[in-house]
């Protein structure tokens, strides 16, 4: 096999690149011989291939662009060869008499004029802020121009040049110059007309607010809304889940909540919420928060841009993390930069003190995990005649090379084989969304695990839910999508999306919660109880999977401590190389777990303990560990979290009061009056001296 070991995508790209070179060579040969048929076919095939690449192979186009062989260069080369062919063909009227070259140059000039207008419009429509759930009527937002004209110059050039290319080739085939003139004229009119139409977006009726007006609008909105607590988040394309898990908590807090983002793409990755969202990409503009009523910012993750907002002295900052585990990443030294570190229970407090990273015990506040409320408590073992549902939810490999981070590489396949070998097990496999993003071995193991599960399903059989179950899921999905997403035109840009994502409808949050519950019920009802499931999409969420499971198998991660709130049996894979005793001593979250070795030979005994409560010797330990990890049930976690916010708000108020008091002492009204009198006296003295010309000089020299 000549392409063994090369992906199909790479093979297609290589073949397309080879074909591109062949077509140009054939076009040149047809022009020089001259050979009309070869010349026309090669020219037409070349532009057809370019159209295919523009729509199907953006990766190859990017590569060609890096070597300066972009669409404009390729189209210009193709047109030059066509002109050469017309010159060489004896039956065709001389090119200089037809006026082809001036018209062709005019087409390219019109294309660049259209592109210049597109660049100006893109800049004018790039606001310094992006919002959701906020009335933006004061920003003069408008719909965006068609994407083909505004953001796709390569496709625009290829499509608009089709009439001219077709006309020139028809002239080559028929020797009738009318085709060339008409084709070039159509292309010229398309480009000029598009440039003129784009220019209307620069007129006052369609032009958006400039940077100054947009920032003034932000200040007015902050003054009117008066936010008190916010969530600050910055991250990559796959990290939005870290913020999304806190949305339900943020919505239920006392005061006026707000979400502050830093990356433009993140605005659409935040799940459905009624909380106002403001994205402020530039650090200079971020300082507008300093003069608002915002008192506390909650940080679910550390990032490079976190330090930028920590510079605002009027706001208190609390690190709330996006889950707690015994891993070192849960005790990052960065945490000492915050005013307070909020943790679930005593275990995390102890973890910070043992880590000795500079976080003082007085700055650690136990608030529980308020978002765990949807997790249902243990209701007994599975029915003797039913299936035992096992959730295998391994974490990802992390940024370190520690083999204990994820079980997928060393133990995942063994765990899954052991579970699939039991005919009464129903497996739910939900890997971490970032699995394989750092270590390719994890991605490969994840793929093999999914293949094992798919094969196991083909070897099982039984009755399936009727068509009405699937129809109900489709209906519930459509309803949930309607409530949680917005249908945008393909051409919509950030400004147009802001226009359509203004203030949410009253009661939408409650409607979303109800629709989500109905969707989850319909989802599970649409599958037979004997069928294993591979869950890699955002829906259903991990908590919905918890509620289906009789047993969790996972790694040392926040998944374990969250699942422990149900007090159901769980197991943790030990791929760290430590002995079981050292593993239990080093990671408190596994103290009430069954420990699985990389071979997963303990799985059959584990399943017996899940099915027979008499063999479940860890039930009492789970109840004790739950309190140690997550804190007490009374008062409820949400109440403790809310009180922590109010306390930090009070600290911010006290700090502002002290600052104002110091400023009033330094700049008392009497001092201000004296300063004004002194300034007036100095100004009068300067005026008098300016009227007297000194010896050897002039008044202009003195005043200068």
C-alpha positions in Angstrom: 0.0 0.0 0.0 1.7 3.3 -1.1 -0.3 5.4 1.4 0.0 3.0 4.4 0.1 4.8 7.7 -1.3 8.1 6.2 -4.7 9.3 7.2 -7.5 9.5 4.5 -7.5 13.3 4.9 -3.8 13.5 4.1 -4.2 11.2 1.1 -7.0 13.4 -0.3 -4.9 16.6 0.2 -1.9 15.0 -1.5 -4.0 13.9 -4.5 -5.6 17.4 -4.7 -2.2 19.1 -4.7 -1.0 16.7 -7.4 -4.1 17.3 -9.5 -3.6 21.1 -9.1 -0.1 20.9 -10.5 -1.2 18.6 -13.3 -4.0 21.0 -14.4 -1.7 24.0 -14.4 0.9 22.0 -16.5 -1.8 20.9 -18.9 -3.2 24.4 -19.2 0.3 25.7 -20.0 0.9 23.0 -22.5 -2.5 23.6 -24.2 -1.7 27.3 -24.4 1.8 26.9 -25.9 1.0 24.2 -28.5 -1.7 25.6 -28.9 -4.4 22.9 -28.3 -7.9 24.2 -27.8 -9.5 21.1 -26.2 -6.6 20.5 -23.8 -6.4 24.2 -22.9 -10.1 24.6 -22.2 -10.5 21.3 -20.2 -7.4 22.0 -18.1 -8.5 25.6 -17.3 -12.0 24.5 -16.4 -10.8 21.6 -14.3 -8.4 23.9 -12.4 -11.1 26.3 -11.3 -13.4 23.4 -10.4 -10.7 21.9 -8.2 -10.1 25.3 -6.6 -13.8 25.6 -5.8 -13.7 22.1 -4.2 -10.7 23.0 -2.1 -12.3 26.2 -0.9 -15.3 24.3 0.4 -13.9 20.9 1.5 -10.2 21.3 2.2 -9.5 24.4 4.3 -6.4 22.8 5.8 -4.7 22.5 2.4 -5.7 26.0 1.5 -4.1 27.2 4.7 -0.9 25.3 3.9 -0.8 26.8 0.3 -1.4 30.2 1.8 1.7 29.8 4.0 3.9 29.2 0.9 2.3 32.3 -0.8 0.3 30.2 -3.2 -3.1 31.4 -2.1 -6.3 31.7 -4.0 -5.5 35.1 -5.5 -2.2 33.9 -6.8 -3.7 30.7 -8.3 -6.5 32.5 -10.0 -4.2 35.2 -11.3 -1.9 32.5 -12.7 -4.8 30.7 -14.3 -6.0 33.9 -15.9 -2.5 34.8 -17.2 -2.3 31.3 -18.8 -5.7 31.9 -20.4 -4.5 35.2 -21.8 -1.4 33.4 -23.2 -3.6 30.8 -24.8 -5.8 33.5 -26.4 -2.7 35.1 -27.8 -1.4 31.8 -29.2 -4.7 30.6 -30.7 -4.6 31.7 -34.4 -8.4 31.8 -34.9 -9.0 34.2 -32.0 -9.0 37.9 -32.6 -5.9 39.7 -31.2 -6.2 40.2 -27.4 -5.1 43.8 -27.5 -8.0 44.6 -29.9 -10.6 42.8 -27.8 -9.7 44.8 -24.7 -9.5 41.7 -22.5 -6.5 42.7 -20.4 -7.9 46.1 -19.2 -11.2 44.5 -18.3 -9.4 41.6 -16.5 -7.2 44.1 -14.5 -10.4 46.0 -13.7 -11.9 42.8 -12.3 -9.0 42.4 -9.9 -9.1 46.0 -8.9 -12.8 45.7 -8.1 -12.0 42.6 -6.1 -9.5 44.4 -4.0 -11.8 47.3 -3.6 -14.5 44.9 -2.3 -12.0 43.4 0.1 -10.9 46.8 1.4 -14.6 47.6 2.1 -14.9 44.2 3.9 -11.9 44.9 6.1 -13.2 48.3 7.1 -16.6 46.9 7.9 -15.2 44.0 10.0 -13.2 46.5 12.0 -16.2 48.8 12.5 -18.3 45.8 13.6 -15.8 44.5 16.1 -16.9 46.0 19.4 -14.7 46.3 22.5 -17.3 44.2 24.4 -19.6 41.3 23.6 -22.8 40.7 25.7 -25.6 38.2 26.2 -28.8 38.5 28.1 -28.5 42.3 28.0 -30.6 44.9 26.2 -28.2 46.4 23.7 -30.5 48.9 22.0 -28.1 51.7 22.8 -25.3 50.2 20.6 -27.1 50.7 17.3 -26.6 47.0 16.4 -27.6 45.8 12.9 -27.5 42.6 10.9 -24.2 41.7 9.3 -23.5 41.6 5.5 -23.5 38.2 3.8 -20.6 36.1 4.9 -19.4 35.5 1.3 -18.8 39.3 1.0 -17.5 40.0 4.4 -15.5 37.1 5.6 -14.8 34.7 2.7 -12.6 36.6 0.2 -11.3 33.4 -1.4 -14.7 32.0 -2.2 -15.9 35.4 -3.3 -13.0 35.7 -5.8 -13.5 32.2 -7.2 -17.3 32.6 -7.6 -17.2 36.1 -9.0 -14.4 35.1 -11.5 -16.5 32.2 -12.8 -18.3 34.4 -15.4 -15.0 35.9 -16.7 -13.3 32.5 -16.8 -16.2 30.9 -18.6 -16.4 33.8 -21.1 -12.7 33.7 -21.9 -12.8 29.9 -22.4 -15.8 30.1 -24.6 -14.0 32.8 -26.7 -11.1 30.4 -27.0 -13.4 27.6 -28.1 -15.5 29.6 -30.5 -13.2 32.5 -31.5 -16.1 34.9 -30.7 -14.9 37.8 -28.5 -18.5 38.5 -27.3 -18.3 35.8 -24.7 -15.1 37.2 -23.1 -16.5 40.8 -23.0 -19.8 39.7 -21.5 -18.1 37.4 -18.9 -15.6 40.0 -17.8 -18.3 42.7 -17.6 -20.4 40.4 -15.4 -17.5 39.8 -13.0 -16.7 43.5 -12.9 -20.3 44.4 -12.1 -20.5 41.8 -9.4 -17.4 43.0 -7.6 -18.2 46.7 -8.0 -21.8 46.2 -6.9 -20.7 44.2 -3.9 -18.2 46.9 -2.9 -20.9 49.5 -3.2 -23.4 47.5 -1.2 -20.8 46.8 1.6 -20.1 50.5 1.7 -23.7 51.0 3.0 -22.6 49.4 6.3 -20.3 52.3 6.8 -23.2 54.8 6.7 -24.7 56.1 10.0 -27.9 54.0 9.5 -26.0 50.6 9.7 -22.7 51.7 11.4 -22.3 50.4 15.0 -21.2 52.4 18.0 -17.5 53.1 18.0 -15.2 52.1 20.9 -15.8 55.2 23.0 -19.6 55.1 22.7 -19.6 51.3 23.4 -17.5 51.8 26.6 -19.7 54.7 27.7 -22.8 52.4 27.1 -21.1 49.7 29.3 -20.6 52.2 32.1 -24.2 53.3 31.9 -25.4 49.7 31.9 -23.2 48.9 35.0 -24.6 51.9 36.7 -28.2 50.9 36.0 -27.8 47.2 36.7 -25.6 47.6 39.8 -24.0 44.1 39.8 -22.8 42.9 43.2 -21.3 39.4 42.5 -19.8 38.0 39.4 -18.1 34.9 38.0 -14.9 35.7 36.1 -13.7 33.1 33.5 -11.0 32.8 30.9 -10.0 29.6 29.2 -9.7 27.5 26.0 -12.3 26.1 23.7 -12.8 22.9 25.7 -12.8 24.5 29.2 -16.3 26.1 29.2 -17.6 23.2 31.4 -15.6 24.7 34.2 -17.8 27.8 34.2 -21.0 26.0 33.2 -21.1 23.9 36.3 -21.5 27.1 38.4 -24.4 28.7 36.5 -27.2 27.3 38.6 -25.5 28.4 41.8 -24.8 31.9 40.4 -28.5 32.3 39.4 -29.6 31.6 43.0 -27.4 34.0 44.9 -28.7 37.1 46.6 -27.9 40.3 44.7 -27.3 41.1 41.1 -25.1 38.5 39.4 -23.0 38.9 36.3 -20.6 36.7 34.2 -17.3 38.3 33.0 -15.5 36.6 30.2 -12.3 37.4 28.3 -12.4 35.4 25.1 -14.9 36.3 22.4 -15.6 32.7 21.4 -16.5 31.8 25.0 -19.7 33.9 24.9 -21.5 31.2 22.9 -20.0 28.3 24.8 -21.7 29.4 28.1 -24.8 27.3 28.5 -28.3 28.7 28.8 -28.6 31.2 31.7 -30.5 34.3 32.5 -27.4 35.9 34.1 -26.1 38.9 32.1 -22.8 38.0 30.3 -20.2 40.6 29.4 -17.0 39.7 27.5 -14.2 42.3 27.8 -11.2 41.1 25.8 -8.8 44.0 26.4 -7.3 44.5 29.9 -7.5 48.3 29.6 -11.3 48.1 29.2 -11.5 45.6 32.0 -10.7 48.4 34.4 -14.2 49.8 33.8 -15.3 47.3 36.4 -13.4 49.2 39.1 -15.8 52.0 39.0 -18.9 49.8 39.1 -20.8 48.4 42.1 -19.3 45.0 41.6 -18.0 43.7 45.0 -17.0 40.1 44.6 -15.7 38.0 41.7 -15.8 34.2 41.8 -13.1 32.3 39.9 -13.8 28.7 38.9 -10.3 28.3 37.2 -6.9 29.8 37.1 -5.6 31.3 33.9 -3.0 33.7 32.6 -5.6 36.5 32.4 -6.8 36.1 36.0 -3.9 38.3 37.3 -5.3 41.1 35.1 -8.5 41.4 37.1 -6.9 40.8 40.4 -5.3 44.3 40.0 -8.7 45.9 40.7 -8.5 46.7 44.4 -12.2 47.6 44.9 -13.3 43.9 44.1 -12.8 40.9 46.4 -11.8 37.7 44.7 -12.6 34.1 45.8 -11.3 30.9 44.1 -14.1 28.4 43.9 -12.4 25.8 41.5 -14.2 23.6 39.1 -14.2 20.5 41.2 -12.1 19.1 44.1 -9.9 16.1 44.1 -6.7 14.9 45.8 -4.6 15.7 42.8 -1.9 18.3 43.1 -3.7 20.6 40.7 -6.4 21.1 43.3 -3.7 22.9 45.5 -2.2 25.3 43.0 0.1 28.0 44.6 -1.8 30.5 42.4 -4.6 30.2 45.0 -2.8 32.5 47.4 -3.4 35.4 45.0 -7.1 35.4 45.9 -8.7 37.0 49.0 -10.3 33.7 49.9 -10.3 30.1 48.8 -13.7 28.4 49.0 -13.7 24.7 49.4 -16.4 22.0 49.9 -15.4 20.6 53.3 -12.7 19.9 55.9 -10.7 17.6 53.5 -9.9 20.4 51.2 -8.9 22.7 54.0 -6.5 20.0 55.3 -5.2 19.5 51.8 -4.2 23.2 51.5 -2.4 23.2 54.8 -0.5 20.0 54.0 0.5 21.4 50.6 2.1 24.4 52.4 1.8 26.6 49.3 1.1 29.9 51.2 -2.6 29.8 51.5 -3.4 30.7 55.1 -6.1 28.7 57.0 -8.0 31.9 57.8 -8.6 32.5 54.1 -10.1 29.1 53.5 -13.9 29.0 53.6 -16.0 25.8 53.6 -19.1 26.3 51.5 -20.0 22.8 50.3 -20.9 22.0 46.7 -24.3 23.7 46.0 -24.5 22.4 42.4 -24.8 18.8 43.7 -28.4 19.2 44.7 -29.7 17.3 41.6 -27.8 14.1 42.6 -30.2 11.6 44.0 -29.3 9.7 47.2 -28.7 5.9 47.4 -32.0 4.0 47.2 -30.8 0.5 47.6 -29.2 -2.2 45.5 -30.3 -3.0 41.9 -33.3 -5.4 41.4 -32.2 -9.0 41.5 -33.7 -9.7 38.1 -32.5 -6.4 36.6 -29.3 -4.9 35.3 -26.6 -3.4 37.4 -25.8 0.0 35.8 -22.1 0.9 36.1 -20.8 4.3 35.1 -17.1 4.3 34.0 -16.1 8.0 34.0 -12.3 8.3 33.8 -10.6 11.6 33.9 -8.1 12.9 31.4 -4.3 12.6 31.4 -3.7 16.1 32.6 -0.7 18.4 31.9 1.8 16.2 33.8 3.2 12.8 32.9 1.9 11.2 36.1 0.5 7.7 35.1 -2.0 8.0 37.9 -3.9 10.9 36.4 -6.1 8.7 34.2 -6.9 5.0 34.2 -7.7 5.0 30.4 -4.1 4.1 29.3 -3.1 1.4 31.8 -6.4 0.0 33.1 -9.3 1.3 31.0 -9.6 -1.6 28.6 -9.2 -4.2 31.4 -11.9 -2.5 33.4 -14.3 -2.5 30.4 -13.6 -6.1 29.5 -14.3 -7.2 33.1 -17.6 -5.3 33.1 -18.7 -6.5 29.6 -18.0 -10.1 30.7 -20.9 -9.9 33.2 -24.2 -10.5 31.4 -26.1 -8.5 34.0 -24.1 -5.3 33.7 -25.2 -2.3 31.7 -22.2 0.0 31.1 -22.3 3.8 30.7 -19.0 5.0 29.4 -18.4 8.8 29.8 -14.8 9.8 29.2 -13.5 13.3 30.1 -14.0 15.6 27.1 -10.2 16.4 27.0 -9.1 12.8 26.9 -6.3 12.4 24.4 -5.6 16.1 24.1 -2.2 15.8 25.7 -1.2 12.1 25.4 -2.0 10.3 22.1 -2.0 7.0 24.0 -5.0 8.1 26.0 -6.9 9.0 22.8 -6.0 5.7 21.2 -7.1 3.7 24.3 -10.3 5.7 24.5 -11.0 4.7 20.9 -10.4 1.0 21.6 -12.6 1.1 24.6 -15.5 2.5 22.5 -14.9 -0.2 19.9 -15.1 -2.9 22.7 -18.5 -1.5 23.9 -19.9 -1.2 20.3 -18.9 -4.8 19.7 -20.5 -6.0 22.9 -23.8 -4.3 21.9 -23.8 -6.3 18.7 -23.6 -9.5 20.8 -26.6 -8.6 22.9 -30.2 -8.5 22.1 -33.6 -7.9 23.5 -36.7 -5.7 23.1 -36.3 -2.1 22.3 -38.5 0.9 23.1 -41.1 1.6 20.4 -41.1 4.4 17.9 -43.0 6.6 20.2 -40.0 6.7 22.6 -37.7 8.0 19.9 -40.4 10.5 18.8 -40.7 11.8 22.4 -36.9 12.3 22.6 -36.9 14.2 19.3 -39.7 16.4 20.6 -38.0 17.0 23.9 -34.7 17.7 22.2 -36.3 20.3 19.9 -38.0 22.0 22.9 -34.8 22.1 24.9 -32.8 23.4 22.0 -35.4 26.1 21.4 -34.9 27.3 25.0 -31.2 26.9 25.3 -29.9 28.0 21.9 -30.5 30.7 19.3 -30.8 30.1 15.6 -28.4 32.5 13.8 -28.0 33.1 10.1 -24.8 31.6 8.7 -23.6 35.2 8.1 -24.3 36.4 11.6 -21.3 38.0 13.4 -20.8 38.9 17.0 -22.8 42.1 16.8 -25.7 40.4 15.1 -25.7 37.7 17.7 -25.7 40.3 20.5 -28.8 41.8 18.8 -30.7 38.5 19.0 -29.4 37.5 22.4 -30.7 40.5 24.4 -32.7 40.4 27.6 -34.1 36.9 28.1 -37.8 36.2 28.4 -39.3 36.2 31.9 -39.2 32.7 33.5 -36.8 31.2 31.0 -34.5 29.7 33.6 -37.4 27.7 35.2 -38.5 26.6 31.7 -35.0 25.4 30.9 -34.8 23.4 34.1 -38.1 21.8 33.5 -37.3 21.0 29.8 -33.9 19.6 30.8 -35.6 17.2 33.3 -38.1 16.1 30.7 -35.3 15.6 28.1 -33.3 13.4 30.5 -36.3 11.2 31.2 -37.0 10.9 27.4 -33.3 10.2 26.7 -33.0 7.2 29.0 -36.4 5.9 28.0 -35.3 5.8 24.4 -32.7 3.1 25.0 -33.3 -0.5 26.0 -32.2 -1.3 29.6 -29.7 -4.0 28.3 -27.8 -1.7 25.9 -24.4 -0.2 26.9 -24.0 3.5 26.2 -21.1 5.6 25.1 -21.7 9.2 26.2 -19.4 11.8 24.7 -21.7 14.7 24.2 -22.6 17.4 26.7 -26.0 15.9 27.2 -26.7 14.0 29.4 -24.5 15.7 32.0 -22.4 13.8 34.5 -25.0 14.3 37.3 -27.7 12.7 35.2 -25.4 9.7 34.7 -24.9 9.6 38.4 -28.6 9.2 38.9 -28.7 6.2 36.5 -25.7 4.4 38.0 -25.6 1.8 40.8 -21.8 1.9 40.8 -19.2 4.5 39.7 -15.7 3.5 38.5 -13.4 6.5 38.1 -10.0 8.0 38.9 -8.8 10.4 41.5 -10.8 13.4 40.4 -13.7 15.7 41.4 -16.1 13.1 39.9 -15.5 10.9 42.8 -16.2 13.5 45.5 -19.3 14.7 43.7 -20.6 11.1 43.3 -20.0 10.5 47.0 -22.9 12.9 47.8 -25.2 10.0 46.8 -23.4 7.6 49.2 -23.6 4.9 46.4 -20.7 2.4 46.1 -17.7 3.5 44.0 -14.3 2.3 42.9 -11.1 4.1 42.0 -8.4 2.7 39.7 -4.9 2.8 41.1 -2.5 3.2 38.2 -0.1 5.4 40.2 2.3 2.6 41.0 1.7 3.0 44.8 0.6 0.1 47.0 -3.0 0.1 48.0 -2.2 1.2 51.6 -0.1 4.2 50.3 -2.7 5.0 47.7 -5.5 5.2 50.4 -3.2 7.2 52.7 -2.2 9.7 50.0 -5.7 10.3 48.5 -8.5 10.8 51.1 -11.3 10.6 48.5 -10.5 6.9 47.9 -10.8 5.9 51.6 -14.3 4.6 51.1 -13.7 3.1 47.7 -12.9 -0.3 46.3 -9.4 0.0 44.8 -8.9 -1.5 41.4 -5.5 -2.6 40.1 -4.5 -2.1 36.5 -5.6 -5.6 35.7 -9.1 -4.9 37.2 -9.4 -8.3 38.6 -11.3 -7.0 41.6 -14.4 -6.1 39.4 -16.4 -9.4 39.9 -16.1 -9.1 43.7 -17.0 -5.4 43.5 -20.2 -6.2 41.5 -21.2 -8.7 44.2 -21.0 -6.1 46.9 -23.1 -3.7 44.9 -25.8 -6.3 44.4 -25.8 -7.6 48.0 -25.7 -4.9 50.7 -24.6 -7.5 53.2 -21.3 -7.6 51.4 -21.0 -3.8 51.1 -18.5 -3.2 54.0 -17.8 0.4 53.0 -21.3 1.9 53.4 -20.6 3.5 56.8 -17.2 4.8 55.6 -18.9 6.5 52.6 -21.3 8.4 54.9 -18.4 9.6 57.1 -16.2 10.5 54.2 -19.1 12.4 52.5 -19.2 14.9 55.4 -15.4 15.1 55.5 -15.2 15.9 51.8 -18.4 17.9 51.2 -19.2 19.3 54.6 -22.5 19.0 56.6 -25.9 18.9 55.1 -27.3 21.5 57.4 -27.3 24.3 56.7 -27.6 23.5 53.0 -24.6 24.2 50.8 -26.4 26.9 48.8 -27.1 28.8 52.0 -23.5 28.6 53.1 -22.2 29.6 49.7 -24.6 32.6 49.6 -23.5 33.7 53.1 -19.9 33.5 52.0 -20.7 35.8 49.1 -22.5 38.3 51.4 -19.5 38.2 53.8 -17.0 39.0 51.1 -19.3 41.7 49.8 -19.3 43.2 53.2 -15.5 43.2 53.2 -15.5 45.0 49.9 -17.9 47.6 51.3 -15.7 48.1 54.3 -12.6 48.5 52.2 -14.3 51.1 50.0 -15.5 52.9 53.1 -12.0 53.0 54.5 -10.7 54.3 51.2 -13.2 57.1 51.0 -12.5 58.0 54.6 -8.8 58.3 53.8 -9.4 60.4 50.7 -11.7 62.7 52.6 -9.0 63.2 55.3 -6.3 63.9 52.7 -8.6 66.1 50.5 -10.8 67.9 53.0 -13.2 70.7 51.7 -11.0 73.3 53.5 -7.9 72.0 51.7 -9.7 72.1 48.4 -10.8 75.8 49.0 -7.2 76.8 49.8 -5.8 74.9 46.8 -8.3 76.8 44.6 -7.3 80.2 46.1 -3.6 79.4 45.6 -4.1 78.3 42.1 -6.0 81.5 41.4 -3.2 83.6 42.8 -0.6 81.9 40.8 -2.6 82.3 37.6 -3.0 86.1 38.3 0.7 86.4 38.9 1.5 84.7 35.6 -0.9 87.0 33.8 0.8 90.1 35.2 4.3 88.8 34.3 3.2 88.1 30.8 2.2 91.8 30.3 5.8 93.0 31.2 8.5 92.5 28.6 11.8 91.7 30.4 15.1 93.3 29.2 16.6 91.4 26.2 13.5 89.3 25.7 9.8 89.4 24.8 6.6 88.4 26.4 6.2 85.3 24.2 9.5 83.9 25.6 8.4 84.4 29.2 5.0 82.8 28.8 6.5 80.0 26.8 
